[in-house]
Amino acid sequence: MAGNVFIDGQKLKQLREQRALSQEGLEQACSQKKGCSVSIATIKRAEIGSALSRRTIARLANFFSVPVEELLLTSQTDTNQILLPRINKECLAVWIRTGSKLILDDVLDRFSHLEPMTLEHLGNTLVVILPCIDDDQKLYLSLQSDLIDLSRRSSQYFKAIVSTQTVIQQPDDNRWHLDESYIYRMSELAALPEKAAVVVSDTLAEASKPYFLYGELLSSNGYKTLLNKVDVSYGKTFGREHELQLLRYSVDDVITKKENVCFAIQGVQGIGKSHMLHTLSSLFAHQDWRIAKLDFNFGLSPSHFFLSALGDVFNLTLEPSIESVDSEDYLNTLIDALVTHTESIGAVFLSLDNFHLIDEQCLATICRVLGRLRELPISLGVTYLPTDAAIRYVETLSTLNFSVTHLPLMPLSNTDMVYLLDSDRHVESEASACIVSAEGNPYYLYKLIQSYKEERIPTDISFYLHSKLNSLSPELNKVLSFIALANHPLTVNDISNLTDFGPIGLETLVNMRLIRISAAKVISLGHPFLSPLMEKELDHEDKKTVYIAIANYLESQDKLGTQSSNVLYVDYYTKAEDWGKVSELLLNNGKSSITSGDYQSAKRYLHQALESYRSISNPTDYSELLFEIYLTQAIITRVTDGWVSFSTVAAYQRCISLAKELHSAYRHCISLSGLWVKQLMAMDFELSEQTANEMLRLAEESNYDHCRSLAYSCLTNSQFWLAKHQDAIFNAKESFRYFHQVESDEFYFSIGINPLALAGCFGCLSATLACCDEDRAFLQKSVHEVGVINDPFSHSIVLQGEMWSAYHLKRFDEVTELSEQLWAIADSNNFPFYRGVASLFKGWALFFTQALSADQALEIVEEGYSHWLASSGDQIAHSLYCLIRAELYYEVGNLAEAQQILEYGIKIASEKQEACYLSPMYVLLGYCVESGANFHELAKHIALEQGAHLFLK
């Protein structure tokens, strides 16, 4: 079975997904079937189209019970289909290991704006893959410059490795994957005994020789030690006599007239801009000017680089950090120091090479510094590629009292190019050919960085780690398993609590270089591949024990239980296959997302919770958890699809069915509240009353005061619309009576209804219509005493009730004031339902206070009811809407329109049993027709029957 062949990665992935297995899950499943063990790394390689040994393919075929031939690519066409989509990209790779968290944070800050393709952070090791090596920006130069500066700042262990690396991306995978051999190779380099702080691959070292000094790395081929930055040497200038003469004349003019000048040297890559800037600097140096040379090729953070360089050039002791360079205090301190030393500094020429590499922030910093140094004799020399941004940057400098002298560099003549080539004996033949074909660019010597293939990871690394692990005692092996399997660094105190193993015992692991302990007592692994190695070697049950122990411990220490921490625990419990706990945590995250209004995240969490629930081996023991998931999903459906949608009804029906299976009257009552709201919104008031009575029966059966308060509240609402006002007042009081025995509002989150606000609103309305002033005062006072106004939604319900009652009492100014309060709360909390309610009553009140015309008032009323309907989903309060519109038309003498509205309103109210406004509609209709006495008598009869004494006045 020797020899490697290509496997059909898509087929393997399809078989895996058919069994609902992740790549990690497939590895575990294979390990439990005799003769089928396959590592996770092999599975990943197989699915991206890498070749595998025939023996490995046979193991996979055995596991899936398919013929080996079914997993093989049998034709060249199939091979191309797998291999062609793979994207290989040459990138810049940086591997950093340091004992200083501050340095590591500094590195992360500096790399953040470069948008890394891959960033892996493991303990004190950081691996960054940057998207490209841009020859225009010479990114590798700035990286090396920053890293060598950081190494000198670091008082603790620091090692950085910079190299090129090929990364791979599949079409169906957004991640870029590192070659495993690269990681092993970097791990070896980082562990070398040499004290070199920064190591650079030979390819990059060759490309940056003019700028850095390197030494041989004795223990490894292919890499060199970065020793220091060096000044770039420039040879004799050829073919630039006109430009040199212009520079000499301009410098003499600056000295004579004492003007501040900006020399703007523009040209394409390799034309000789840096060389010309160096010549310009030499001219000023001959006049005894202080020269400050800055090349923005050498700074990942331009502002930080600029300020640090100024401090170095002028011998200032200030040392900016990456966090402080943009602060007002630091800038002012630096500028004040420069101003203070103006006399000792003298005249200054500021050489800014590669000016096109700065950003807006750096430009602002430069302008700030130069603006304060107007009195200092200072001139600038900038070189830049002819980009729109760079040209704008140079134009900005002209606003700082600098006259700009433009010096565009043109290609050299063919004669000058040949003369240059003949005079430079150090130019190699390969470089000579490059110069000849450079079309007049004398220093076009940049070489494209070529990719190279590293050797496969040697197996002795695995043997090395195995030899150390085999020498450990069972106790130390257990301790190391906790450290290796943890998803985040543990502290010495954590290990002591988890394993009863004290700090002294950890010294053995430290001395064996298996772990490191920081000054903050944080533990990290001494080798990046120790974790996957132990995960592979440990028994499945042992790993589950470790994961559960870590998760239980971390959760016990967590007092807040945030979503992010829950996600961490979910990962541990998932690996431990404790699906009940996973489902519970995901449910909690879903509820938190609902509270914050992030319903998409809530849907995702609850779907995951339901999937985890289905993996529980004994689901009947977790039926209550399933009900909570169903009920929370119903909340989301209610909010996103509306109360009267079929999906909402189906969601609550599912909850009702499960509650019946559980024989839980308490849960059945909660579930029915969802159907009750739907029935109410659909104006099926008699059915909603029946449902509320059934809720009350279940509440009594469960003997649960939460449910009693809720059921009485729902009854109050239904009976108001049915004009059963005395019953509504009684039930509202009962809702308050049982609510006072409730200790927590968490129960009401699950139903989305605060019974006090609802009972107070419609109980007060019934008391207003029945002229029961004492009951009305009691309910209003009770609502405020229990503090429902602290919740915006409940406060909106309370304001609605007060405004509605003021409408019946014809208190126009009070209606206007309350409508404005309700609008403000609804607008700030995005309650479109209550924006509609506020507009409906406000339009009516502003007409009667003569603030608006009838047309203007009607427009606001129409808009308000439209918002109301759009949010509720049906025609609730249709008779109230008709009554308000008819009033306005009647007041302006449009009796025909008022009559038509009232007749239609009475028709709908009679059909829907919306009886509470039949009496006032008949009264107003009697005034709109010639023979209205019969309507008045009917209205009086209805009002007496309903007990709505307010309508008799």
HELIX and SHEET records of a PDB file:
HELIX    1   1 GLY A    9  GLN A   18  1                                  10    
HELIX    2   2 GLN A   23  SER A   31  1                                   9    
HELIX    3   3 ILE A   40  GLU A   47  1                                   8    
HELIX    4   4 ARG A   54  PHE A   64  1                                  11    
HELIX    5   5 VAL A   68  LEU A   71  1                                   4    
HELIX    6   6 GLN A   76  LEU A   83  1                                   8    
HELIX    7   7 LYS A  101  SER A  112  1                                  12    
HELIX    8   8 LEU A  139  ARG A  153  1                                  15    
HELIX    9   9 GLU A  180  ALA A  190  1                                  11    
HELIX   10  10 ASP A  202  ALA A  207  1                                   6    
HELIX   11  11 GLU A  241  LYS A  257  1                                  17    
HELIX   12  12 LYS A  273  ALA A  285  1                                  13    
HELIX   13  13 PHE A  296  PHE A  298  5                                   3    
HELIX   14  14 PRO A  302  VAL A  313  1                                  12    
HELIX   15  15 GLU A  328  THR A  340  1                                  13    
HELIX   16  16 THR A  342  ILE A  345  1                                   4    
HELIX   17  17 PHE A  355  LEU A  357  5                                   3    
HELIX   18  18 GLU A  360  ARG A  372  1                                  13    
HELIX   19  19 ASP A  388  LEU A  397  1                                  10    
HELIX   20  20 SER A  398  LEU A  400  5                                   3    
HELIX   21  21 ASN A  414  SER A  423  1                                  10    
HELIX   22  22 SER A  429  VAL A  436  1                                   8    
HELIX   23  23 ASP A  460  ASN A  470  1                                  11    
HELIX   24  24 PRO A  474  LEU A  485  1                                  12    
HELIX   25  25 VAL A  492  THR A  499  1                                   8    
HELIX   26  26 PRO A  503  ASN A  511  1                                   9    
HELIX   27  27 LEU A  530  GLU A  537  1                                   8    
HELIX   28  28 HIS A  540  GLN A  557  1                                  18    
HELIX   29  29 GLN A  563  LYS A  575  1                                  13    
HELIX   30  30 TRP A  579  THR A  595  1                                  17    
HELIX   31  31 TYR A  599  ARG A  614  1                                  16    
HELIX   32  32 PRO A  619  TYR A  622  5                                   4    
HELIX   33  33 SER A  623  ASP A  641  1                                  19    
HELIX   34  34 PHE A  646  GLU A  661  1                                  16    
HELIX   35  35 ALA A  665  MET A  681  1                                  17    
HELIX   36  36 PHE A  685  SER A  702  1                                  18    
HELIX   37  37 ASP A  705  TRP A  721  1                                  17    
HELIX   38  38 HIS A  725  PHE A  739  1                                  15    
HELIX   39  39 GLU A  746  PHE A  749  1                                   4    
HELIX   40  40 PRO A  755  LEU A  769  1                                  15    
HELIX   41  41 ASP A  773  GLU A  785  1                                  13    
HELIX   42  42 VAL A  788  ASN A  790  5                                   3    
HELIX   43  43 PRO A  792  HIS A  808  1                                  17    
HELIX   44  44 PHE A  812  ASN A  829  1                                  18    
HELIX   45  45 PRO A  832  PHE A  848  1                                  17    
HELIX   46  46 ALA A  854  SER A  872  1                                  19    
HELIX   47  47 HIS A  878  GLU A  891  1                                  14    
HELIX   48  48 LEU A  895  LYS A  912  1                                  18    
HELIX   49  49 ALA A  915  TYR A  917  5                                   3    
HELIX   50  50 LEU A  918  CYS A  928  1                                  11    
HELIX   51  51 ALA A  933  GLN A  946  1                                  14    
HELIX   52  52 HIS A  949  LEU A  952  5                                   4    
SHEET    1   A 2 ASN A   4  PHE A   6  0                                        
SHEET    2   A 2 ALA A  51  SER A  53 -1                                        
SHEET    1   B 7 THR A 118  LEU A 122  0                                        
SHEET    2   B 7 THR A 125  LEU A 130 -1                                        
SHEET    3   B 7 ILE A  87  THR A  98 -1                                        
SHEET    4   B 7 PHE A 158  GLN A 169 -1                                        
SHEET    5   B 7 VAL A 198  SER A 201  1                                        
SHEET    6   B 7 TYR A 223  LYS A 229 -1                                        
SHEET    7   B 7 PHE A 212  GLU A 216 -1                                        
SHEET    1   C 5 ARG A 290  ASP A 295  0                                        
SHEET    2   C 5 VAL A 348  ASP A 353  1                                        
SHEET    3   C 5 ILE A 378  TYR A 384  1                                        
SHEET    4   C 5 VAL A 261  GLN A 266  1                                        
SHEET    5   C 5 SER A 403  PRO A 408  1                                        
SHEET    1   D 2 ILE A 515  ILE A 517  0                                        
SHEET    2   D 2 ILE A 523  LEU A 525 -1                                        
END                                                                             
